[in-house]
């Protein structure tokens, strides 16, 4: 990465926009999503920006511009439409110690504005470091379709209850509590239009301390032929949910990079797929972790769908622990031999099982 993505706090801070035309208005529209105090450095405003000043959403500074005009600003956008004037204002802003974005001049930008998927307070930012804005917009469209429109209001409700959860739910149970909130009855109620019922359920559960017990879960996940981009969506989801992951050294760093970062990871085998530990010890450890209410992933290459894989965990199933098989992607070796073009293009993939 040449740019590090992060979120900048705007509460109680200024965002300075130098310019009074359409380019400046575009940046103002973006910043209106925040609670920053907008300052417009210009003597002439177009009607849209003039309305922001008239309604008190922004202030206008039409005086002499100096480095102090930009001091202590959270962000500075320079958007006059004149390249020469933009460059001069950039120099003043840098002298004032600001982080600056100059419209259409990447070489003068300390920061770039991403494409946003806004489910306030849930915000997804997509950036391509200025290399492919069209691609960023395409990705934005895909994520817009993935995220429920009610997600933001539910996240805001959960945020308002965080202090109560801290006071009433033991630390050891909080992760399981929040998993229940976002994956079970409260979220189902909220997303189907029953916001009040969801809020009542959350509040009653927190105050009563009657938190649903954490249920252990075992996912036998196939990583397919070993390429990160060949993992199934469900495999990635289970890795993101996992509390602990058992794997061997046939699993590449690229695959593990897709797992939840704070998940506990236990390497139990060598690069040839053989186990360093006896099979029954591995199985017993996995079941033991699940009995503690943890979500466990056993990650292997290819597809864990054999009768042996399933039989090994019958004892867990008998104990009421859900054991899920997540097949991987496999390659049709016969097709590879017949048509080398398919091998090169990777078009002969199919789900195993």
N, C-alpha and C positions, 0 to 999 in steps of 0.2 A: 504494500500500500504506500502511496505517496501522500495520502491524506488520511488522517485518523477520524473516524466518525464519532461524534459525541453530541450531547444535548447541552445547550447553553441556557442557564437560568435568566429569565427576563423580568421577573417580578421586581418592581422598584427600580428598574434600570431604563436607560434611554437607548433607543435605536435611532441613529441619525441617517437620514436619507438626503443626499445632496442632489437636488434637481426638482423640477416642477412640472415635467411633462409626462408622457405616457410611460416611459421607462421607469421613472420614479413611482408612478402610480402602480405599476406591476409589483414593485417591491413592497409598496405600502399594503397592497391587498394581502400579500403573503404575511407580513408582520402583524396585520390586524387579527390574525389567528392567535396571537400571543397577548399578554397583558402588559407589554412594554409601553413606555411613554414615547410616542413617535415625534421626532423633531425633523422638520423639513427645512433644509438650508437652501433658500431660494427667495428671490424678490417677486417672482411671478409664478402663480399656481394655475394649473388647468382646473376646470370645474369640479372634477372628482376630488382632487386634493383640497381645493378650496372648501368643499363641503365637509371634509374631515376636520379642517380647522374650525369651521363655523359651528360644528356640533361638539367640539371639545375633544375629539378623539386624537387630534394631533395639534402640535403648535408649529408656528412658522417663525423662522429666524432669517430675515432678509438683510441683515447687516453684513459687516465685513467678516469674511471667513478667515480664521486663524487656527493654529493647532489646538487652541483651547476649545474651539467649537466641537472638537471630536473627543476631548478628554473624558475618560471614564465611561465611554459608550460601550454597551454590550456588543453591538455590531454597528458597522458603518457600510452603507451602500452608496456608491457614487454612480449617478445615472442622469447626467445632464444631456446626453446625446451628442456632445461635442468631444471628440477624442482628446484634443489638446487641453480643454478645460478639465476633463476627467483626470488627465495625468497630473495637472497642477494640484487639483484637490486631493489626489492620492498622496502626493508628497506632503501636503499639510496634515492629512489624517495620520500618516505614519509618524510625522513629527510629534503628533499628539498622543502617540502610543496606541493607536487603534488597530483592530483587526478589520481588514477592508475587503470588500467585494466591489470591483469595478465592472460594470455591465459590459459584456462583449470584449473584455480585454483580459484573458486568462493569465497573462504574464504578470498582471498587477493585482491578482487575487490571492489573498491569504486564505480564503475560504470560498466554497461554492455552495449554492443552495440546492438541496436534493429534491427529488420528487417525493411528495408526501402522501401517505395514506392516513387520513385523519379520523380516528375514533376517540377523540379526546376523552380521557387522558392517555389513551393508547395511541401512540403515533409510530408509524413505520416510515423510516427515511431510506430512500434508494438513491445511490449515487454511482456514477461511473467515472469520477474524477475528470469530468468534462469531455470524455472521449466519445460517448454515445448517448446523448440526451434522448433520442428516439427510443432506444432500448430501455432506458430508465422508465419512460412513460408506458411502454408495453408491460414491463414488470409490475408497475403500479396498477395497471388495469387488472392483471391476474390476481394480485393481492386484494384489491377491492372486492373481487368476487369471492375470495376465500373468507373474509372476515365479516361476521354477522353485523348488520347495522346497529344492533343493540349492545354490542360488546363494550363500547365506551361508557355508556350509562351504568352498566353493571360493574365495570371496573371502578367507576367513581363511587358507587355504593360500597364496594369492598374496601376502598380506600378510607371512607368515612368510618368504617368499623375497625380499622387496624388497631387503634388504641384500646378498644374494648377487648379485642382478641388477645392483645398482649397482656391485659390485666386478668383475663379469665381462662385462657387456654394455655396449659403448660407448654413450655418451649419444645419439648420432645414430641408434642402432638400437633404442632402448628402446620408443618408441611402437609401432613395428612389432612388436616382441616381445610387448608386452602385448596388442596387437590379435590376434596369433596365439593367445595364451593363452586369451583369452575368446571367440574366435570359431571356433577350429579344434580340432585333435585333443585338447588337454588338457581343454577344457570338455566336449567330446562324451564323452570317457571318464568324466569325473567324474559327469556327469548321468545316465549309464546304469548307475551303480552300481559303476564301476571306479575308485574313489577312489585305491587304492594305485598302480594303473597310471598314472593321471594325475599323481600326485605324483612317481613315478619318472621319467616322461618330462620333467617340468619340471626336476627336479634335474639329470638327465643333460644336458639342453639347455643349462642355465645354466653348468654346470661345463665342458662341452666347448667352449662358445663357438660351437657349430654351430647358430646361430640361423637358422631358415628365412628365406630372403631375402624382403624386402618386395616384393610384387608390385603394380605400378601398376594403377590401375583408373580407368576413365572412365565417369561416369554422365551421360547426357544427360537432364536432369530437366525435365519440364513442370510449370509452376506453375499450369496451368489458366487461369481468367479473372482470376487475380490476388489473390483473397481468401485470407488465411492459413488460414481454416477449410475451404477447399476443396482444400488439398493432400492428396495421398494419403499413407497411412502410410509407404509405401516411399520417397516423395519426402523426407519429414521424416527418415527413417532415413539416407538417403544424405547429406543435408545435415549430419546430426550426425556422420557418419563422415568427412567431407571434410577434407583437408588444405588445399585451395585451392578457391575457388569463383569462377567467371567468370560475370558477370551484366551486364545493362544496366539503364538507369534505368527501364525498365518494371516492374522488380521492386521491390516496395514494402518499406519498412523492416519492416513487420509480417512479411513472409515471411522476410527476412534474420534477424529475431530468433529464428527457429526453428533457425537453423544453429548449428554448434559455435562457441562464442564466440572460441576462439583460432585458428579457420581463417583462412588468408590470403584476402583478398577483392580481386578485381580487376574494376573496373567498365570495361567495354569498349564501351559504347554509350550512345546518347541516349534520351530519354524516348519518342521515336517508334519505338524498336526498331531503328533503323539503327545500324550499327557505327561506332565512331570509328576502328577499325583495319581493315585489309583482312582478309577472311575467312580467307585462307590463313595470315596471321600468327597469328590467333587459334587456328586449328586446330593450327598447329605448336607454339605455346606450350603448349596443352593436352596434346599428345602428349609434348612434352619434359618436362613436369611428371610425367606418368605414367611415363615411362622412368626417372625418378629414384626410382621406387617410391612415389610419392605417390598418394593417392586424390583424384581431380579431379571436380568437378561443374560442368557447363555448364548454367546455369539459364536457362530461357526461359519465356515465356508459352505457353499452349496446349500442343500436343503435338509433341514432336520425333520424329515417326515416319515422316517422308517418306524416300523413297529417297535424296534429296540428303543428309539428315542422316546416314544410315547410310553412304553412299558416302564421305563426307568422312573417315570414320575407319577405312576399310578398311586403311590403312597401319598404324594402331595395332594392329588385329586381327592383321594379318600379322606384327607384331613380338611377338606373344604377349600383348598387353595386352587385358584384358577390357574390352569396350565394351558398356555396358548402356543400354537405352532404358527410361526410367521415364515412362510416359504420364501426362499430367495429366487433370484433369476438364474436360469441355467442356459447353456448354449447347446444347440443342436449340432453335435460333432459331425454327424453324417452330412448335414447341409454344408458344414465348413469344408469338408473334403470335396464335395461336388462342385461348389461354387466359391472359389477363393474371394471373389468380389464381396460376397456377403460377409466373409470373415473380416475383411478390411473395413467395411462400413458398419459392422455390428448390427445388421438388420435381421438376424435370425434368432433374436432373443425370444424366449417364451417362459412363462411361469412354470415352475416345476410342480409335480404332484398330480 
